[in-house]
Amino acid sequence: MEYTISALAKLAGVSTRTLRYYDEIGLLNPKCVTDSGYRMYDTKEVDTLQQILFYREMGVSLKDIKSMMTAPAFRRLEALETHLAVLIKKRRQIKDMITNVQKTISSEKGEITMTDEEKFEGLKEKMIGENEEKFGEEARSLYGSESIDAANAKLRSMTQEQFKLMQTLGEEINDTLKAALQTEDPGGELAQKACGLHKQWLMCTWEKYSPQAHKGLSQLYVCDPRFTAYYEKNGQGCTEFLRDAIHIFCNDAE
């Protein structure tokens, strides 16, 4: 069955602008363009669009999608099976999180008693869930789903002491940043101490550290108003101050 760009957009739940952009970047070209200039799509293009949207749901960037789908070794069935495995894993994680939240609600109502270990697991799942909801799409686009899944797995495997350390580091970072901001010197001792603490905090969940990734994250803080709102609680201009301090910190490490 053939579709116009409008019909395909409606079928897939995307905009015609999105399909035009996919055409421009060579990700999804129409089967043909009519003499009147209409883009026409067939079953092959429908299947390709479905696969693209599967990958987008997983947080894969358009650049990586194009690279994978145009590779000679790409096999649609294998890609679908991989996607299914990821979805099943997510379903298990969501199910576990729902169970723990339900337990917590029952505990708050006095219906059951939760052990400290169960409460601790609930805190970790709550943090993972909130991070995925707020920043999941951007994080997976920037660092890839594999890296984010690994970070979540590392968080889940934390002992209570390790989790508490991460929370303490977060508080210490903000306290140090607040004091460093008053010096107006991102290269100063206090600012660089904050960067060292920030690196330690990142390594609680990162599998490996690189100065480039650290600098990239600091720029994301500046560009994303959600991060900016968090750091600006320490004082106006704190987010840019932290970015500048991290760049100095990372340049010294390279």
C-alpha positions in Angstrom: 0.0 0.0 0.0 1.3 3.4 -0.9 1.1 6.5 1.4 1.5 10.2 0.9 3.7 11.9 3.5 0.5 13.1 5.3 -1.0 9.7 5.4 2.2 8.1 6.7 2.7 10.8 9.3 -0.9 10.2 10.6 -0.3 6.4 10.5 2.9 6.6 12.5 1.9 9.4 14.9 4.7 11.8 13.7 4.7 15.1 12.0 5.2 15.6 8.3 8.1 17.9 9.2 9.8 14.9 10.9 9.5 12.8 7.8 10.8 15.6 5.6 13.8 15.9 8.0 14.4 12.2 7.9 14.5 12.5 4.1 16.9 15.4 4.2 19.4 13.5 6.3 19.1 10.4 4.3 17.5 8.3 7.1 14.2 7.6 5.4 13.8 8.5 1.7 10.4 8.1 0.0 9.9 5.4 -2.6 9.4 8.2 -5.2 8.5 11.8 -5.6 5.6 12.4 -8.1 5.7 15.0 -10.8 3.6 17.2 -8.6 6.3 17.0 -5.9 4.4 14.6 -3.5 6.6 12.2 -1.5 5.2 8.6 -1.7 6.0 5.8 0.6 5.5 2.0 0.4 5.7 -1.0 2.7 9.5 -1.0 2.8 9.5 2.6 4.0 6.8 1.9 6.5 9.0 -0.9 8.0 12.0 1.4 8.0 10.1 4.1 9.8 8.9 1.6 12.4 12.5 0.5 13.1 13.6 4.2 13.4 10.8 4.9 15.9 11.7 1.7 17.9 15.3 3.0 18.2 14.1 6.6 19.1 12.0 5.0 21.9 15.2 3.5 23.2 16.9 6.9 23.2 19.3 6.2 20.3 20.4 9.4 18.4 19.4 9.8 14.7 23.1 9.8 13.8 23.6 6.4 15.4 20.3 5.1 14.0 21.5 6.0 10.5 24.9 4.4 11.1 23.3 1.2 12.3 20.6 0.9 9.7 22.8 1.6 6.7 25.6 -0.8 7.9 26.0 -3.8 5.6 25.6 -6.1 8.6 22.2 -4.6 9.7 19.5 -7.3 10.0 16.0 -6.1 10.8 15.0 -9.3 12.6 18.0 -9.2 14.9 17.3 -5.5 15.6 13.7 -6.3 16.6 14.8 -9.2 18.8 17.3 -6.8 20.6 14.6 -4.2 21.0 12.3 -6.8 22.5 15.0 -7.9 25.0 15.4 -4.3 26.1 11.7 -3.8 26.5 11.4 -7.0 28.6 14.2 -5.7 30.8 12.5 -2.4 31.2 9.2 -4.1 32.1 10.9 -6.1 34.9 12.5 -2.9 36.2 9.2 -1.0 36.1 7.4 -4.0 37.8 10.0 -4.0 40.6 9.7 -0.3 41.1 5.9 -0.5 41.2 6.1 -3.3 43.8 8.5 -1.3 46.0 6.4 1.9 45.8 3.3 0.0 46.7 5.1 -1.5 49.7 6.2 2.0 50.7 2.7 3.3 50.5 1.4 0.4 52.6 4.2 1.0 55.1 3.3 4.7 55.3 -0.4 3.7 56.0 0.8 1.3 58.8 -0.5 -1.7 56.9 2.9 -3.4 56.7 6.4 -3.0 58.1 9.3 -2.6 55.7 12.8 -3.6 56.5 15.6 -1.0 56.2 16.9 -3.0 53.3 13.5 -2.8 51.5 13.3 0.9 52.1 16.9 1.4 50.8 16.0 -0.5 47.6 13.0 1.7 47.2 15.1 4.8 47.4 17.4 3.6 44.6 14.5 2.6 42.4 12.8 6.0 43.1 16.0 7.8 42.1 16.4 5.8 38.9 12.7 6.3 38.0 12.9 10.1 38.5 16.1 10.4 36.5 14.7 8.4 33.6 11.5 10.5 33.6 13.3 13.8 33.8 16.5 13.2 31.9 16.3 9.8 30.3 15.8 10.8 26.7 18.6 13.4 26.7 21.0 11.2 28.6 20.4 8.2 26.3 20.8 10.4 23.2 24.1 11.8 24.5 25.7 8.7 26.0 23.8 5.8 24.5 21.3 3.4 26.2 24.0 0.9 27.0 25.9 3.5 29.2 22.7 4.6 31.0 21.6 1.1 31.6 25.1 0.3 33.0 24.9 3.4 35.3 21.4 2.3 36.6 22.7 -1.2 37.2 25.7 0.2 39.2 23.3 2.2 41.3 21.1 -0.8 41.9 24.1 -2.8 43.1 25.2 -0.2 45.6 25.4 -1.1 49.3 23.6 1.2 51.7 27.0 2.7 52.7 27.8 3.5 49.0 24.4 5.0 48.4 24.8 7.2 51.5 28.2 8.3 50.4 26.8 9.4 47.0 24.1 11.4 48.8 26.7 13.0 51.1 28.9 13.9 48.1 26.0 15.6 46.5 25.4 17.8 49.5 29.1 18.5 49.9 29.4 19.6 46.3 26.6 22.2 46.7 28.1 23.5 50.0 31.5 23.8 48.4 30.1 25.4 45.3 28.2 28.0 47.3 31.4 29.0 49.1 33.5 28.9 45.9 31.0 31.1 44.0 31.8 33.9 46.4 35.4 33.9 45.4 34.5 34.5 41.7 37.5 32.3 40.8 36.6 29.0 38.9 40.3 28.1 39.0 40.6 28.7 42.7 41.1 26.1 45.5 37.5 25.9 46.5 36.1 25.7 43.0 38.6 22.9 42.1 37.7 21.1 45.3 34.1 21.1 44.1 35.1 19.7 40.8 37.0 16.9 42.5 34.0 16.1 44.6 31.8 16.2 41.4 34.1 13.7 39.8 33.8 11.4 42.8 30.0 11.7 42.7 29.9 10.9 39.0 32.1 7.8 39.5 29.4 6.4 41.9 27.4 5.5 38.8 29.8 6.0 35.8 31.7 2.9 34.6 34.6 5.0 33.4 35.6 8.6 33.6 36.9 10.9 30.8 37.6 14.6 31.0 35.8 15.1 27.7 32.6 13.5 29.1 32.9 15.6 32.3 33.2 18.8 30.3 30.3 17.7 28.0 28.1 17.1 31.1 29.0 20.5 32.5 27.8 22.2 29.3 24.6 20.3 29.4 24.0 21.7 32.9 24.2 25.2 31.4 22.0 24.4 28.4 19.3 22.5 30.2 17.1 24.7 32.4 16.3 21.7 34.7 19.9 21.4 35.7 20.4 25.1 35.8 17.5 25.5 38.3 19.1 22.9 40.5 22.6 24.6 40.7 21.3 28.2 40.7 20.0 27.4 44.2 23.6 27.9 45.3 23.6 31.4 43.8 23.1 33.3 40.6 25.5 32.2 37.9 26.5 29.0 39.7 25.9 26.7 36.8 28.2 28.6 34.4 30.7 29.0 37.3 30.7 25.2 37.7 31.1 24.6 34.0 34.1 27.0 33.8 35.6 25.3 36.9 35.1 21.8 35.5 36.7 22.9 32.2 39.8 24.1 34.1 39.8 20.9 36.2 39.6 18.7 33.1 42.1 20.6 31.1 44.6 20.2 34.0 43.9 16.4 34.0 44.4 16.0 30.2 
